[in-house]
């Protein structure tokens, strides 16, 4: 079933609600007071940062912390007369642990705000509980679509974040316009994969393209030979991949070893060539085209400044995990400034976060819609050689992209959230034979 389209400019105007960004700091963990002073301001604003420090997602969690800390190191932790203190907790990538740590930060540490966590499963568990407790929570990494669509979580702001399908909606149209008419998709067999793939499928088929087959490997797949054989049998014009981390590295290795690289064009989403995996793919990834809301190889001054500073400190290019957290920290700082340092009122704090308007960030301009999700640039990116290794260079920019793309919002929300059985056009699933 097709959605009703509207002009992008009209959609952006209707959905803008300001920009919402994250709050935390790189100061050492300590128990500073958060009680209002006589002047009505808090002496210390405590921010609980939920990130992964142990387990298979620990590297991504470290990049989250690195991006967050870099902003406060560059700009100082006192904003509007208020000291910003970050208190980090390890979620281990487990929803139950994430929820427990969130409750500890609220109950024991008396934080004014939470930032994080990392995965969609963690985020949905934390969002539901924190919203019921009316805890202001900023989620720059969690990309579950429904978090800012059909669910009603007024205290949750996805500042500097994204929805999984937001960056793939424009890419579906772009790929069709490049002459590809028959595409096979491969994505994780859980929500992140379903949603990221569906954004591509919905717009690609809207344009007239055909999805010949959809493959859904589970998280942690060790052997991709069966999936490669299915691709060889199908002979599509191109393959669209939406994987990440070690799974993306294993899939890419198999794609190359079976002789498909350079034979059947490989396309992808944000995480397919994110720096968290790209250095492991090396120069074999040169020429790959993907879509994302961060392109570290951009010549935009704000991007260059951030990438150079990050490389100088950490000796590697930043991933989107780092860029999102860095941008969120800046947005949080802007919100504190607008409140003149008084963060004691939760409603005012949420309003301030949603009212921030960042005209220049490492990802480009960002603002937040009325649902609490950013409107931002989406870049079609090509892997090229950079001064310190391979990186993503933007070759086309889609400005002011909403989580609803150019679809009529009311019509969009009448449909279920993207899933394995609903990919936007009412035809899928088309399971692997």
Backbone torsions as a table, in degrees:
resi	resn	phi	psi	omega
1	UNK	NA	125.2	-177.6
2	UNK	-80.3	148.8	174.3
3	UNK	-88.4	158.1	176.0
4	UNK	-82.2	129.4	-177.3
5	UNK	-93.0	151.8	171.9
6	UNK	-132.8	165.7	177.0
7	UNK	-66.3	141.0	-176.6
8	UNK	-60.7	-40.1	-178.2
9	UNK	-62.9	-39.7	179.9
10	UNK	-66.5	-40.0	179.4
11	UNK	-63.3	-45.6	-178.5
12	UNK	-60.0	-42.8	-179.4
13	UNK	-63.3	-40.1	-176.3
14	UNK	-72.5	-27.4	-173.3
15	UNK	-99.6	-8.8	-176.8
16	UNK	-67.4	128.4	174.9
17	UNK	-128.1	10.7	-177.3
18	UNK	106.5	-178.1	179.6
19	UNK	-111.1	136.1	179.1
20	UNK	-114.0	126.7	179.2
21	UNK	-133.5	173.0	-168.3
22	UNK	-86.8	160.9	-179.3
23	UNK	-135.6	126.8	173.5
24	UNK	-175.1	-179.5	-178.8
25	UNK	-148.1	167.1	-177.7
26	UNK	-98.5	8.6	-179.5
27	UNK	-66.2	155.9	-179.7
28	UNK	-60.8	151.4	178.4
29	UNK	-64.4	125.0	177.3
30	UNK	-156.1	163.9	-174.4
31	UNK	-99.3	69.8	177.8
32	UNK	-75.3	153.4	-179.0
33	UNK	-73.2	140.4	175.4
34	UNK	-116.1	13.3	178.7
35	UNK	-75.9	142.8	-179.7
36	UNK	-61.9	142.0	176.1
37	UNK	-84.3	179.3	-179.9
38	UNK	-63.7	-26.3	179.9
39	UNK	-81.9	-1.7	178.4
40	UNK	91.3	2.0	179.5
41	UNK	-104.8	160.0	175.2
42	UNK	-91.1	138.6	177.5
43	UNK	-65.7	-38.4	-179.3
44	UNK	-137.0	133.4	173.0
45	UNK	-103.0	116.9	-178.1
46	UNK	-97.9	127.7	-179.7
47	UNK	-119.7	122.9	176.2
48	UNK	-87.7	122.3	-177.9
49	UNK	-107.5	114.6	178.7
50	UNK	-94.7	116.2	177.7
51	UNK	-146.6	164.3	-179.2
52	UNK	-89.4	127.1	178.0
53	UNK	-118.4	-12.3	178.6
54	UNK	-135.4	154.6	179.1
55	UNK	95.1	-174.5	-173.3
56	UNK	-65.9	-19.2	-179.3
57	UNK	-100.1	10.7	-174.7
58	UNK	-61.1	-36.6	-179.6
59	UNK	-62.8	-41.9	177.9
60	UNK	-67.7	-36.5	177.6
61	UNK	-64.9	-36.5	177.3
62	UNK	-65.4	-39.1	178.5
63	UNK	-64.8	-35.6	174.5
64	UNK	-58.6	-51.2	-178.6
65	UNK	-63.7	-40.0	-179.2
66	UNK	-62.4	-43.8	179.0
67	UNK	-64.9	-43.0	179.1
68	UNK	-61.7	-49.9	-177.3
69	UNK	-64.9	-36.7	-177.7
70	UNK	-59.3	-40.8	-179.7
71	UNK	-60.8	-47.7	-175.8
72	UNK	-71.0	-30.8	175.5
73	UNK	-66.3	-37.4	179.8
74	UNK	-74.1	-34.1	-169.1
75	UNK	-114.8	-5.1	-179.4
76	UNK	86.4	156.4	-175.6
77	UNK	-103.9	9.6	174.2
78	UNK	-107.9	121.0	-176.0
79	UNK	-130.4	125.6	179.1
80	UNK	57.5	31.8	-179.2
81	UNK	81.6	2.3	-178.1
82	UNK	-112.7	134.3	178.3
83	UNK	-82.7	127.2	178.2
84	UNK	-97.4	122.2	-179.0
85	UNK	-118.8	125.3	178.3
86	UNK	-98.4	131.7	177.6
87	UNK	-119.0	110.2	-174.8
88	UNK	-89.6	140.5	175.1
89	UNK	-133.9	142.9	-179.7
90	UNK	-91.3	122.7	178.8
91	UNK	-93.8	-12.8	-177.4
92	UNK	59.5	12.4	-179.5
93	UNK	75.3	12.1	-176.2
94	UNK	-106.0	124.1	-178.4
95	UNK	-55.9	-40.7	-178.9
96	UNK	-65.8	-42.8	178.8
97	UNK	-67.2	-40.7	179.4
98	UNK	-59.2	-44.0	179.5
99	UNK	-65.6	-41.2	178.4
100	UNK	-62.5	-44.4	-179.8
101	UNK	-67.2	-36.9	176.9
102	UNK	-61.8	-44.4	179.1
103	UNK	-64.4	-38.1	177.3
104	UNK	-62.8	-42.5	-179.7
105	UNK	-64.0	-38.1	-179.3
106	UNK	-74.7	-46.2	-174.1
107	UNK	-79.4	-46.2	-174.5
108	UNK	-91.2	-44.2	-177.0
109	UNK	-88.5	-12.0	177.6
110	UNK	56.1	46.2	-179.4
111	UNK	-69.6	150.8	175.7
112	UNK	-83.5	-19.8	-174.8
113	UNK	-159.6	153.3	171.9
114	UNK	-112.3	148.0	173.3
115	UNK	-130.8	134.1	-178.1
116	UNK	111.1	-166.5	0.4
117	UNK	-87.9	-140.7	-173.7
118	UNK	-103.8	-60.3	-171.6
119	UNK	-85.7	161.8	179.0
120	UNK	-63.5	-42.0	-179.4
121	UNK	-61.6	-43.7	176.1
122	UNK	-62.2	-46.5	-174.8
123	UNK	-62.0	-42.5	-179.2
124	UNK	-66.3	-38.7	178.3
125	UNK	-66.0	-45.0	-179.1
126	UNK	-68.8	-42.1	-177.2
127	UNK	-60.7	-45.1	-178.2
128	UNK	-62.7	-46.3	-178.0
129	UNK	-69.6	-43.6	-177.5
130	UNK	-70.0	-34.0	178.0
131	UNK	-66.2	-39.2	177.7
132	UNK	-64.1	-30.9	178.0
133	UNK	-89.3	-0.9	-179.9
134	UNK	60.2	42.5	176.3
135	UNK	-94.0	125.1	178.9
136	UNK	-66.6	124.0	-175.1
137	UNK	-134.6	128.2	177.9
138	UNK	-107.8	131.3	-176.8
139	UNK	-124.6	90.2	-178.5
140	UNK	-80.5	-15.8	-174.0
141	UNK	-112.5	-41.6	-177.9
142	UNK	-57.4	123.2	-171.5
143	UNK	-114.8	13.6	179.2
144	UNK	-57.2	121.2	-174.0
145	UNK	-53.9	-48.6	-169.3
146	UNK	-69.1	-13.2	-179.0
147	UNK	-57.1	-34.8	178.4
148	UNK	-122.4	30.8	177.8
149	UNK	-124.9	-84.8	-175.1
150	UNK	-89.4	-18.8	177.5
151	UNK	-81.7	144.3	-178.3
152	UNK	-107.2	93.4	-178.5
153	UNK	-124.5	81.5	-174.1
154	UNK	-64.3	-22.9	-179.1
155	UNK	-92.0	0.4	179.9
156	UNK	-100.0	124.8	179.5
157	UNK	-124.1	124.7	-178.5
158	UNK	-91.5	59.6	-176.8
159	UNK	-65.9	127.6	-179.4
160	UNK	61.8	17.7	-179.5
161	UNK	-100.7	-151.3	-177.4
162	UNK	-168.7	163.7	166.7
163	UNK	-103.6	149.7	-174.4
164	UNK	-57.9	-37.3	-176.8
165	UNK	-85.6	-10.3	-173.5
166	UNK	-64.1	-38.2	-177.7
167	UNK	-86.9	-13.1	-179.2
168	UNK	-99.0	-17.4	175.1
169	UNK	-55.5	-55.3	-179.9
170	UNK	-65.5	-28.5	-176.5
171	UNK	-68.1	-32.5	177.3
172	UNK	-60.2	-43.1	178.1
173	UNK	-67.6	-42.2	-178.7
174	UNK	-60.2	-47.2	-177.2
175	UNK	-62.2	-42.0	177.7
176	UNK	-61.4	-42.0	-178.5
177	UNK	-67.1	-17.6	176.8
178	UNK	-83.2	-1.5	176.3
179	UNK	103.1	1.0	177.2
180	UNK	-82.0	125.5	-177.3
181	UNK	-112.9	-22.4	-178.0
182	UNK	-129.6	113.4	-175.8
183	UNK	-125.0	138.6	171.6
184	UNK	-100.5	139.0	179.5
185	UNK	-113.4	147.6	174.3
186	UNK	-138.3	125.4	-178.0
187	UNK	-152.9	161.2	-179.2
188	UNK	-51.8	145.9	178.3
189	UNK	-88.8	53.8	170.5
190	UNK	-158.5	-179.0	-166.6
191	UNK	-53.2	-43.9	-178.4
192	UNK	-57.1	-44.4	178.7
193	UNK	-68.3	-45.6	-179.0
194	UNK	-57.8	-46.1	-174.3
195	UNK	-72.1	-43.4	179.4
196	UNK	-63.8	-42.2	178.3
197	UNK	-67.5	-41.9	-176.5
198	UNK	-63.0	-35.9	177.4
199	UNK	-57.6	-42.5	177.2
200	UNK	-67.1	-47.9	-176.6
201	UNK	-59.6	-44.8	-174.1
202	UNK	-61.7	-46.7	-177.6
203	UNK	-78.4	-33.5	178.3
204	UNK	-63.8	-43.4	179.0
205	UNK	-74.6	-30.1	173.7
206	UNK	-57.2	-37.8	-178.6
207	UNK	-76.2	-16.0	-179.6
208	UNK	118.8	0.9	-179.9
209	UNK	-75.4	164.7	-179.8
210	UNK	-119.3	132.9	172.4
211	UNK	-95.5	111.4	-173.2
212	UNK	-77.8	-31.8	-178.0
213	UNK	-163.7	150.6	175.0
214	UNK	-125.4	128.1	179.8
215	UNK	-112.9	137.9	-174.6
216	UNK	-129.4	77.4	176.9
217	UNK	-69.3	140.9	177.3
218	UNK	-72.6	160.0	175.9
219	UNK	-58.7	132.6	178.0
220	UNK	87.8	14.3	177.2
221	UNK	-59.2	127.4	-177.6
222	UNK	-93.5	-31.3	-175.5
223	UNK	-123.4	113.6	-178.4
224	UNK	-98.7	11.8	-175.9
225	UNK	-62.4	-37.5	178.3
226	UNK	-62.6	-40.4	-179.6
227	UNK	-70.5	-37.3	177.5
228	UNK	-64.5	-40.7	178.5
229	UNK	-62.1	-38.2	178.4
230	UNK	-65.6	-38.2	177.2
231	UNK	-65.3	-43.9	179.2
232	UNK	-60.7	-39.6	-179.5
233	UNK	-69.2	-36.7	-175.5
234	UNK	-75.1	-33.4	180.0
235	UNK	54.0	57.6	179.1
236	UNK	-76.2	167.0	173.5
237	UNK	-67.1	-31.7	-179.2
238	UNK	-161.3	164.3	175.7
239	UNK	-117.3	131.9	173.9
240	UNK	-106.5	119.1	-177.1
241	UNK	-111.1	137.3	176.6
242	UNK	-132.9	77.4	-180.0
243	UNK	-128.2	175.5	180.0
244	UNK	-153.5	170.1	173.0
245	UNK	55.4	-142.7	-176.7
246	UNK	-62.8	-31.5	178.2
247	UNK	-64.0	-43.6	178.5
248	UNK	-63.3	-40.1	179.3
249	UNK	-64.4	-42.0	179.3
250	UNK	-67.8	-40.6	178.6
251	UNK	-64.0	-44.5	-178.2
252	UNK	-64.2	-40.4	178.3
253	UNK	-61.0	-44.8	179.3
254	UNK	-66.3	-39.0	180.0
255	UNK	-59.5	-40.9	179.5
256	UNK	-72.6	-47.0	-175.9
257	UNK	-64.2	-30.6	179.1
258	UNK	-86.5	5.2	173.2
259	UNK	82.2	14.4	-179.2
260	UNK	-85.2	-25.6	-177.8
261	UNK	-66.5	122.9	-176.6
262	UNK	90.2	-12.0	179.0
263	UNK	-102.7	-49.6	174.0
264	UNK	-114.7	114.6	-176.6
265	UNK	-53.1	131.9	178.2
266	UNK	-104.8	119.7	179.2
267	UNK	-113.3	168.2	-179.5
268	UNK	-167.4	178.7	179.4
269	UNK	-100.6	-167.8	-174.3
270	UNK	-47.8	-51.0	-172.3
271	UNK	-83.1	-9.3	-176.8
272	UNK	-65.4	-35.9	176.9
273	UNK	-127.9	27.7	174.8
274	UNK	-63.6	152.9	-178.5
275	UNK	-59.6	-20.0	177.7
276	UNK	-64.8	-18.6	176.8
277	UNK	-124.9	-20.6	-168.8
278	UNK	-63.7	-38.8	-180.0
279	UNK	-65.6	-28.2	175.7
280	UNK	-73.6	-24.3	178.0
281	UNK	-83.6	-29.4	175.7
282	UNK	63.8	-155.1	-175.4
283	UNK	-70.7	-10.1	172.9
284	UNK	-63.8	-20.9	-178.9
285	UNK	-86.1	-6.3	-178.7
286	UNK	-54.1	131.4	178.6
287	UNK	94.3	-13.6	178.9
288	UNK	-64.1	140.6	-178.4
289	UNK	-116.0	126.7	179.8
290	UNK	-138.0	174.4	175.9
291	UNK	-119.8	147.3	179.0
292	UNK	-170.6	169.4	179.3
293	UNK	-99.8	5.5	174.4
294	UNK	-136.6	130.4	177.4
295	UNK	-131.7	99.2	-173.2
296	UNK	-65.6	-16.2	178.6
297	UNK	-91.8	10.9	178.9
298	UNK	-69.5	148.4	176.8
299	UNK	-93.2	10.3	175.0
300	UNK	-60.6	133.2	-175.7
301	UNK	-55.4	-41.3	-179.0
302	UNK	-66.5	-37.7	177.3
303	UNK	-67.2	-45.7	-179.2
304	UNK	-59.7	-44.8	-178.9
305	UNK	-60.6	-44.9	-179.8
306	UNK	-66.5	-48.1	-177.9
307	UNK	-61.2	-42.5	179.5
308	UNK	-64.6	-43.0	-179.9
309	UNK	-66.2	-40.3	-179.7
310	UNK	-66.1	-43.9	-179.9
311	UNK	-64.1	-40.4	-179.8
312	UNK	-61.3	-38.3	-176.6
313	UNK	-84.6	-41.2	-171.9
314	UNK	-109.8	-4.7	176.0
315	UNK	62.0	36.1	174.2
316	UNK	-161.3	161.8	175.5
317	UNK	-72.6	148.8	178.9
318	UNK	-78.3	145.8	171.3
319	UNK	-87.0	175.3	176.8
320	UNK	-68.3	-24.9	177.1
321	UNK	-59.6	-44.0	179.9
322	UNK	-71.1	-43.4	-177.8
323	UNK	-63.7	-41.8	179.3
324	UNK	-63.4	-43.9	-177.9
325	UNK	-69.0	-37.8	176.9
326	UNK	-61.4	-46.0	-179.2
327	UNK	-67.4	-37.8	177.7
328	UNK	-62.1	-41.8	178.8
329	UNK	-60.1	-41.7	178.7
330	UNK	-64.5	-41.3	177.9
331	UNK	-62.9	-39.1	177.4
332	UNK	-62.4	-44.7	179.3
333	UNK	-59.4	-41.7	178.8
334	UNK	-63.6	-38.7	178.3
335	UNK	-64.5	-42.0	178.8
336	UNK	-62.6	-42.6	178.5
337	UNK	-59.5	-42.5	-178.4
338	UNK	-65.0	-24.8	178.0
339	UNK	-93.8	5.5	-177.8
340	UNK	54.6	34.8	175.8
341	UNK	85.6	-7.1	-177.9
342	UNK	-90.8	102.0	-178.4
343	UNK	-110.4	23.3	-175.6
344	UNK	-76.1	-22.5	-178.3
345	UNK	-99.3	116.7	-175.6
346	UNK	-63.4	-43.7	-179.0
347	UNK	-62.1	-41.2	179.4
348	UNK	-67.0	-35.7	-180.0
349	UNK	-66.8	-44.8	177.3
350	UNK	-60.8	-44.4	179.4
351	UNK	-61.6	-39.9	179.8
352	UNK	-66.7	-40.8	178.6
353	UNK	-62.3	-41.4	-179.8
354	UNK	-75.9	-13.9	-179.0
355	UNK	-95.6	-3.7	-179.8
356	UNK	-70.9	138.3	178.4
357	UNK	-127.4	108.7	-178.7
358	UNK	-100.6	111.8	-177.6
359	UNK	-83.0	-14.7	-178.9
360	UNK	-150.0	119.9	177.4
361	UNK	-140.6	173.9	175.1
362	UNK	-58.8	-20.7	177.9
363	UNK	-100.1	-2.0	-173.7
364	UNK	103.6	-172.4	-179.4
365	UNK	-67.1	145.8	178.7
366	UNK	-142.3	142.6	172.2
367	UNK	-146.3	165.3	-173.9
368	UNK	-111.4	138.6	178.2
369	UNK	-81.9	178.2	-175.7
370	UNK	-69.0	-11.5	178.4
371	UNK	-93.0	-5.5	179.0
372	UNK	93.3	17.1	-179.9
373	UNK	-116.6	142.7	-178.0
374	UNK	-67.0	151.2	166.3
375	UNK	-108.5	125.8	-172.4
376	UNK	-150.1	177.2	173.8
377	UNK	-76.8	141.3	168.9
378	UNK	-113.6	131.5	-176.6
379	UNK	-110.1	134.1	163.8
380	UNK	-84.1	123.0	-169.0
381	UNK	-119.4	145.7	176.3
382	UNK	-122.1	134.6	179.4
383	UNK	-75.4	122.4	179.6
384	UNK	-134.1	170.3	175.9
385	UNK	-76.6	132.3	174.5
386	UNK	-111.9	-178.0	-179.0
387	UNK	-66.2	-21.2	-177.6
388	UNK	-128.9	28.7	-177.7
389	UNK	125.0	-173.4	-177.4
390	UNK	-77.4	148.4	178.2
391	UNK	-152.8	171.9	-178.1
392	UNK	-94.4	122.6	179.7
393	UNK	-112.2	127.8	-179.3
394	UNK	-69.3	133.6	176.6
395	UNK	-115.1	-12.6	174.1
396	UNK	-155.5	140.7	-179.9
397	UNK	-119.3	129.7	171.2
398	UNK	-104.6	107.8	-176.2
399	UNK	-80.9	154.2	171.9
400	UNK	52.2	52.4	-179.1
401	UNK	-85.6	124.9	177.9
402	UNK	-90.3	159.6	174.7
403	UNK	-64.1	-14.4	179.4
404	UNK	-102.3	6.7	-178.8
405	UNK	53.0	-132.0	178.6
406	UNK	-103.4	13.2	-179.5
407	UNK	-76.5	150.2	172.4
408	UNK	-62.9	125.1	-172.2
409	UNK	-62.4	-45.9	-178.7
410	UNK	-61.6	-41.8	178.8
411	UNK	-66.8	-41.6	179.8
412	UNK	-58.6	-46.4	-175.2
413	UNK	-74.6	-12.1	174.8
414	UNK	-73.9	-22.5	179.5
415	UNK	-87.6	157.7	178.2
416	UNK	-68.6	162.2	174.5
417	UNK	-62.3	148.5	178.4
418	UNK	-54.4	140.4	-178.2
419	UNK	-154.1	-176.8	178.6
420	UNK	-64.3	-31.5	-179.0
421	UNK	-97.5	-12.4	176.6
422	UNK	-128.8	106.4	-177.8
423	UNK	-110.0	16.0	171.2
424	UNK	103.1	-21.7	-177.5
425	UNK	-117.8	9.4	172.8
426	UNK	75.2	5.9	-176.0
427	UNK	-101.0	-36.9	-171.2
428	UNK	-79.8	161.3	15.9
429	UNK	-83.9	159.9	170.9
430	UNK	-127.5	81.3	-168.6
431	UNK	-67.1	157.5	176.8
432	UNK	-63.0	127.4	-178.9
433	UNK	-69.0	NA	NA
